[in-house]
């Protein structure tokens, strides 16, 4: 029977946990940045944009 290398098992689990936590943190940061980047466009501005597109 092969012995389990617990040090390697624990190291692998910790590395995976760190990667997952980093992904979660980066996704949360990206969502916040995306919220900040959203532009509030008024109806009047949309009409101007549409009119400009229609003239082309």
Secondary structure, DSSP 4 states (H G I P E B T S, - for coil): -PPP-HHHHHHHHHHHHHHHHHHHHHHHHHHHHHHHH-----HHHHHHHHHHHHH-
